Amino acid sequence: MKRYILFMATLLAVFSVQAQQKFTLKGQINGKETGMLKLRYTQPDGQVVQDSAAITGGKFEFKGTLTEPLMAYIMGNVKRQSMDDPNLGSLFLAPGELKLLLTEGEFKDLKLTGSKPHDEYKAVEQLKAPIGEETKPILAKLQKASDAYVQAKKENRPDAEQDALREKAAEIRDELEPFNLKRDKIDLDFISHNPNSYYAAFLLGFKISGLKLADAKKYYEAFSPAVKTSSYGKKMLKEVQSLQSGSPGSTAFGFAKKDINGQDLSLADFKGKKYVLLDFWASWCVPCRKGNPHLLSLYSKYKDKGLEIIGVADDDSAQAAWKRAVEQDKIGVWKHILRGLKRTPTGFDRSEDTSDGYGIHTLPTKILIDKNGIIVGRYGGGGESDEEMDKKLASIFN
C-alpha cells in the first residue's frame, strides 16, 4: 500500500510538471528605445498574473508558465484604462517560443508568431474588419449622443431631458444591430468549424448570452475533450448549466426578498395559485421601459385569470431611479424587487442574486413559471420573442 501511494504521488507530480508548460515572449517595439511594458492574463485557477519587462534598445522579454493557451493584454504608456487606448493590445499566449512586434501608439496592430490560437483570433478579426469600417459613422454618432447624456447626468438636468438623451443614444445603438448580426455569423461559423480551438471556446463566452439553450449545448458539446477541460470550456459548461436553470422544463429558482414597499415577497407564495412572469429589467434599460405599456396591457388582460408579474430590477445601486421608473411607467400595479447584486470593495457579492439563478445576461428577459413552479417560457436573452410570449399567455388563459 505504501509503495502504491508513493507511485501515485510520483505520477501526479509528473502530470503536474507536464501541465505547467513554459513560454517565452521575446519582442521588439518600434518608436521606443526604453521604458516598461506590462503583460496581464488570468490563469485557469483565477489567479491574475501581472508581469512587467524593461525595454532596452527597443527589445523586451517576458517568461512564464501556462497550463493552456490564454488571452492576454499587453500595455505600454497607456493614457487611459480602456480597451481603445492605442498602447494596449490583446494577444493569445501559448506555450513555447513566441515573438512579438509592437509599434508605439499602434498596439492594436501587434504581430505575434508562434501561437496558433492567436493566428485564429487575428484571422477572425480580419474577416470582421470591413464591418467595423461600416459602423464607424454610427459609432461616432453614438459616442456623441452618449457624451451628451453623461454630461446631462453630471449637471443633474431634469429627468425628462436625461430620459430623452438616453433614448436618443439607444435609437442610434439600434442602428448597429444588423452589423452585430453579421459579426455573430462570422464568430459562430468559426466556433462550429473549429472544435479543437481554445480561441473558439474563448469566443463562445461572448456569444452564449444571446443563444438559445439548444444552440448553446450544440456548440459546447462539439468541443474536443481538451477544449472542454480548459478553463474556457469549463466556463462555457457553467454558462450552459446557468441557461438551463432558466429555461423551460427546469424548476424555477426560489427566492425571498423585500419588495419595493418593504414587504416580504417569496416566489413560493404563488405556487399552486398563479402563473408568474418574471420581468428582468432596469430603469436605465430603454428597451425594457419601451416594453412596459405592452406588459401593462397583458397584466390587465390576465391578472384576474391567474397571472402575476414580478419585476426584477438591476438597480441595486440606483434605488431612487428604480422607484422613479416604476412610478413614471405606472407599473406599480404588479410586484417589484431588486435582483440582489451587492457591490463589495473587491467586486460583487452574488450570494442573493436572483438573476444568476435564471441565467440572465441581457435585458429585458422574461421567465414564465407555471403554478407548479416549473419554467414554461423564456423570452428575450437566450429565449423566444415577445410575440411568442403573447401566444403562450393566450393559450394558457384563453
C-alpha positions in Angstrom: 0.0 0.0 0.0 2.8 2.4 0.9 4.5 1.6 -2.5 1.2 2.2 -4.3 0.7 5.6 -2.6 4.3 6.6 -3.4 3.8 5.6 -7.0 0.6 7.6 -7.3 2.2 10.7 -5.7 5.1 10.4 -8.2 2.7 10.0 -11.1 0.6 13.1 -10.0 3.8 15.1 -9.7 4.8 14.1 -13.2 1.4 15.1 -14.6 1.6 18.4 -12.7 5.0 19.2 -14.2 3.7 18.3 -17.7 0.7 20.5 -17.2 2.9 23.5 -16.4 4.4 24.5 -19.7 6.9 27.4 -20.2 6.5 30.2 -22.6 9.0 32.9 -23.7 7.7 36.1 -25.3 10.6 37.9 -27.0 9.7 41.2 -28.7 10.7 44.4 -30.3 8.9 47.7 -30.1 9.3 50.4 -32.8 9.4 54.0 -31.8 10.5 53.4 -28.3 14.0 52.6 -27.0 13.4 52.5 -23.3 10.6 52.2 -20.8 8.4 49.4 -19.4 5.8 47.1 -20.7 3.2 45.2 -18.7 1.6 41.8 -19.5 -1.6 40.8 -17.9 -3.5 37.5 -18.0 -5.7 35.2 -15.8 -4.6 31.7 -15.0 -7.3 28.9 -15.0 -7.3 28.9 -11.2 -8.4 32.6 -11.3 -5.0 34.0 -10.4 -4.3 37.3 -12.2 -0.7 37.5 -13.4 0.6 41.0 -13.9 4.2 40.9 -15.2 6.4 43.6 -16.4 9.5 43.9 -18.6 12.0 46.6 -19.3 12.5 47.9 -22.8 16.2 48.0 -23.7 17.2 49.3 -27.2 13.6 48.6 -28.3 13.7 45.0 -27.2 12.0 43.2 -24.3 11.3 39.7 -23.0 8.6 38.0 -20.8 8.8 34.5 -19.4 6.2 32.4 -17.6 4.3 29.1 -17.4 0.9 28.2 -18.8 -1.4 25.1 -18.5 -3.2 26.1 -21.6 -3.4 28.9 -24.2 -4.8 32.1 -22.7 -5.9 35.6 -23.8 -3.6 38.2 -22.5 -3.2 42.0 -22.7 0.0 44.0 -23.2 0.2 47.6 -22.1 2.8 50.3 -22.8 2.4 54.0 -21.9 -1.4 54.0 -21.7 -3.2 57.2 -21.2 -6.5 55.7 -20.0 -7.5 52.3 -18.7 -9.7 51.3 -21.6 -9.6 48.8 -24.4 -9.4 51.5 -27.0 -6.2 53.0 -25.7 -3.6 53.0 -28.6 -0.9 51.5 -26.3 -3.0 48.5 -25.2 -3.3 45.3 -27.3 -4.6 41.8 -26.9 -2.8 38.6 -27.8 -3.4 34.8 -27.3 -0.5 33.4 -25.3 0.5 29.7 -25.9 3.3 27.6 -24.5 6.6 27.7 -26.4 8.8 30.4 -28.1 6.8 33.4 -29.1 7.9 36.5 -31.0 6.1 39.9 -30.7 6.4 43.0 -32.8 4.9 46.2 -31.5 4.8 49.8 -32.6 4.4 52.7 -30.1 0.8 54.0 -30.4 -0.3 51.1 -32.6 -0.6 48.2 -30.2 -3.9 47.1 -31.8 -1.8 46.1 -34.9 0.7 43.9 -33.0 2.2 40.9 -34.7 2.6 37.7 -32.8 4.2 34.5 -34.1 4.3 31.0 -32.5 0.7 30.9 -31.2 -1.9 29.0 -33.2 -4.8 30.4 -31.1 -3.6 33.9 -31.8 -3.4 33.2 -35.6 -7.1 32.1 -35.4 -8.0 35.2 -33.4 -6.5 37.6 -35.9 -8.0 35.7 -38.9 -11.5 36.1 -37.4 -10.9 39.7 -36.6 -9.7 40.3 -40.2 -13.0 38.8 -41.5 -14.9 41.3 -39.3 -12.7 44.3 -40.2 -14.9 45.5 -43.1 -17.9 45.5 -40.8 -16.0 47.7 -38.4 -15.3 50.2 -41.1 -19.0 50.4 -42.0 -20.0 51.0 -38.4 -17.6 53.9 -37.7 -20.0 56.7 -38.6 -22.7 55.1 -36.4 -20.2 54.7 -33.5 -19.2 58.4 -33.8 -22.9 59.4 -33.6 -23.4 57.1 -30.6 -20.3 58.4 -28.8 -21.6 62.0 -29.2 -25.1 61.0 -28.0 -23.7 59.1 -25.0 -21.4 62.0 -24.1 -24.4 64.4 -24.2 -26.3 62.0 -21.8 -23.4 61.7 -19.4 -23.0 65.5 -19.3 -26.7 66.0 -18.6 -26.4 63.5 -15.8 -23.4 65.2 -14.3 -25.2 68.6 -14.4 -28.3 67.0 -12.8 -30.6 68.3 -15.6 -34.3 67.4 -15.4 -35.2 63.7 -15.6 -37.2 64.3 -18.7 -34.2 65.7 -20.5 -32.0 62.9 -19.3 -34.5 60.3 -20.4 -34.8 61.9 -23.9 -31.0 61.9 -24.3 -30.7 58.2 -23.1 -33.4 57.2 -25.6 -31.7 59.0 -28.4 -28.5 57.1 -27.7 -30.5 53.8 -27.6 -32.0 54.6 -31.0 -28.6 55.1 -32.5 -27.4 51.9 -30.8 -30.2 50.0 -32.6 -28.7 51.0 -35.9 -25.7 48.7 -35.1 -27.9 45.6 -34.8 -27.7 44.5 -38.5 -23.9 44.8 -38.3 -23.8 42.9 -35.0 -25.7 40.0 -36.6 -23.1 39.9 -39.4 -20.3 39.7 -36.8 -22.2 37.0 -34.9 -22.4 34.9 -38.1 -18.7 35.0 -38.6 -18.0 34.2 -35.0 -20.4 31.3 -34.8 -19.2 29.9 -38.1 -15.7 29.8 -36.8 -16.8 28.2 -33.5 -18.8 25.5 -35.3 -15.9 24.6 -37.6 -13.1 24.6 -35.1 -14.0 22.2 -32.2 -10.3 21.9 -31.2 -9.7 25.6 -30.9 -9.1 27.3 -27.5 -9.9 30.6 -29.2 -13.3 29.2 -30.2 -14.1 28.4 -26.6 -13.0 31.9 -25.5 -15.1 33.4 -28.3 -18.2 31.5 -27.3 -18.1 33.3 -24.0 -19.1 36.5 -25.8 -21.9 34.8 -27.7 -23.6 32.5 -25.3 -25.8 35.1 -23.7 -27.7 35.6 -26.9 -28.1 31.9 -27.7 -31.0 29.6 -27.1 -30.3 26.6 -24.8 -30.3 24.1 -27.6 -27.7 26.1 -29.6 -25.5 26.7 -26.6 -25.5 23.0 -25.9 -24.7 22.2 -29.5 -21.7 24.4 -29.6 -20.3 23.3 -26.3 -20.8 19.6 -26.9 -19.0 19.8 -30.2 -15.7 20.9 -28.5 -12.9 18.3 -28.2 -12.2 16.8 -24.7 -9.1 19.0 -24.3 -11.0 22.2 -25.0 -13.9 21.1 -22.7 -11.5 20.6 -19.8 -9.8 24.0 -20.4 -10.7 27.0 -18.3 -12.7 28.5 -21.2 -14.5 25.1 -21.8 -15.4 24.8 -18.1 -16.7 28.4 -18.1 -18.9 27.5 -21.1 -20.3 24.4 -19.3 -21.2 26.6 -16.3 -22.9 29.1 -18.6 -24.9 26.3 -20.3 -26.0 25.0 -17.0 -27.0 28.5 -15.9 -29.0 29.0 -19.0 -30.6 25.5 -18.5 -31.7 26.6 -15.0 -33.7 29.5 -16.5 -35.2 27.6 -19.5 -38.4 25.7 -20.0 -38.6 22.4 -18.2 -36.5 23.5 -15.2 -37.7 24.1 -11.7 -37.8 27.8 -11.0 -35.1 29.2 -8.7 -36.7 30.1 -5.4 -36.2 33.5 -3.8 -37.5 35.6 -0.9 -37.0 39.3 -0.9 -38.3 42.6 0.4 -40.4 44.2 -2.3 -40.4 47.9 -3.4 -42.7 48.7 -0.5 -40.6 46.9 2.1 -43.0 43.9 2.3 -41.9 40.3 2.3 -42.2 38.6 -1.1 -41.4 35.0 -1.9 -41.8 33.1 -5.2 -43.2 30.2 -3.1 -46.2 32.4 -2.2 -47.7 31.9 -5.7 -47.1 28.1 -6.1 -50.4 26.3 -6.7 -52.2 29.6 -7.1 -50.8 31.6 -10.1 -48.6 31.7 -13.1 -45.7 34.1 -12.5 -44.0 36.2 -15.2 -40.6 37.4 -14.0 -39.6 40.5 -15.8 -35.8 41.2 -15.6 -35.3 44.8 -16.4 -33.7 48.1 -15.2 -34.6 51.8 -15.0 -31.7 52.6 -17.4 -32.7 49.9 -20.0 -34.5 51.8 -22.8 -36.0 48.6 -24.5 -37.3 47.5 -21.1 -39.0 50.8 -20.5 -40.5 50.8 -24.0 -42.0 47.4 -23.4 -43.8 48.4 -20.2 -47.0 49.6 -22.0 -47.4 46.2 -23.6 -46.8 44.4 -20.2 -49.4 46.6 -18.7 -51.9 45.5 -21.3 -51.1 41.9 -20.7 -51.4 42.3 -17.0 -54.8 44.0 -17.3 -56.0 41.2 -19.6 -54.8 38.2 -17.5 -54.4 39.3 -13.9 -57.9 38.1 -12.9 -57.3 34.8 -14.7 -54.3 33.9 -12.7 -51.2 35.8 -13.8 -48.9 37.7 -11.6 -45.9 39.8 -12.7 -42.7 40.3 -10.6 -40.3 42.9 -11.9 -36.7 42.0 -11.0 -34.7 45.2 -11.4 -31.0 45.6 -12.0 -30.9 48.7 -9.9 -29.4 47.7 -6.6 -27.0 50.7 -6.7 -29.7 53.1 -8.1 -32.8 52.5 -6.0 -34.1 56.1 -6.4 -34.0 55.7 -10.2 -35.7 52.3 -9.8 -38.6 53.7 -7.8 -38.9 56.7 -10.1 -39.1 54.5 -13.2 -41.8 52.3 -11.6 -43.9 55.5 -10.9 -43.3 57.1 -14.2 -44.2 54.0 -16.2 -47.2 53.3 -14.0 -46.1 49.7 -13.4 -46.6 49.7 -9.6 -49.7 47.6 -10.2 -47.5 44.4 -10.0 -44.8 43.3 -7.7 -41.2 44.7 -7.7 -37.9 43.5 -6.2 -34.2 44.2 -6.8 -32.0 41.4 -8.2 -29.8 41.4 -5.1 -26.4 42.1 -6.6 -24.2 43.8 -4.0 -21.0 45.8 -4.6 -18.1 44.9 -2.4 -14.6 46.5 -2.1 -13.2 43.6 -4.3 -16.1 43.2 -6.7 -19.6 41.8 -6.3 -21.4 39.6 -3.8 -23.7 37.3 -5.8 -25.0 35.2 -2.9 -28.5 36.7 -3.2 -28.5 37.4 -6.9 -31.8 36.3 -8.4 -30.6 37.0 -12.0 -27.9 34.3 -11.6 -30.5 31.8 -10.7 -32.1 32.2 -14.1 -29.0 32.6 -16.3 -29.8 36.3 -17.1 -27.2 38.1 -19.1 -29.3 40.5 -21.2 -32.2 42.8 -20.5 -35.1 42.6 -21.0 -35.6 38.9 -20.4 -38.8 37.4 -19.1 -39.3 34.0 -17.5 -42.8 32.4 -17.3 -43.4 30.0 -14.4 -46.5 27.7 -14.1 -48.5 27.0 -10.9 -46.2 24.0 -10.1 -43.1 26.2 -10.1 -41.8 24.9 -13.4 -40.5 27.2 -16.1 -42.6 27.1 -19.2 -41.3 30.0 -21.2 -38.2 32.2 -21.7 -38.4 35.4 -23.7 -35.6 37.7 -24.6 -32.0 36.8 -23.9 -31.5 33.1 -24.8 -35.2 32.7 -25.5 -38.1 33.4 -27.8 -39.7 36.6 -28.9 -42.3 38.7 -27.1 -44.8 37.6 -29.8 -44.3 34.0 -28.7 -44.9 35.1 -25.2 -48.2 36.6 -26.2 -49.2 33.4 -27.9 -48.2 31.4 -24.8 -50.2 33.5 -22.4 -53.2 33.4 -24.8 -53.0 29.6 -24.9 -52.9 29.4 -21.1 -55.6 31.9 -20.2 -58.0 31.9 -23.1 
